Amino acid sequence: MISSRVLASIIGAYALAVVLIAPRVTYADSVAQPPTVTVSFSGLNLDTRAGVETLYRRIQFAASEVCEQYEPHGTLVPSAAFRGCIREAVAGAVRKVDSPLLTAYFSERDDHHALNTASR
């Protein structure tokens, strides 16, 4: 028969394993089924810089809503997971819209972000 001390150690080890593994499983599930938000651009002219800028702002706002689960609370510094989620969500939306001006605008902004990050 297993002593209560050994049983408590086994339960403790199991609980620790669940605590350490559960966030990874939850993250993997959320990646497999990412949330989505519909961004309307029916009233925008994507042949103009103003239209592209407006749509890009809408896409960024929607991305921040979708990625909110990765935003750290209690700090002003966004986590790498949050920044990566925003970047991927925006890039995916830009690809879906398939507008040359929006793609160029995104590339300008993304290159500028990459340069700012590299200079730190």
Protein Blocks (a to p, Z undefined) as FASTA:
>chain_A
ZZfklmmmmmmmmmmmmmmmmmmmmmmmmmmmccdddddfklpcfkbfklmmmmmmmmmm
mmmmmmmmmpcghiabdcfklmmmmmmmmmmmmmmnopaklmmmmmmmmmmmmmmmmmZZ
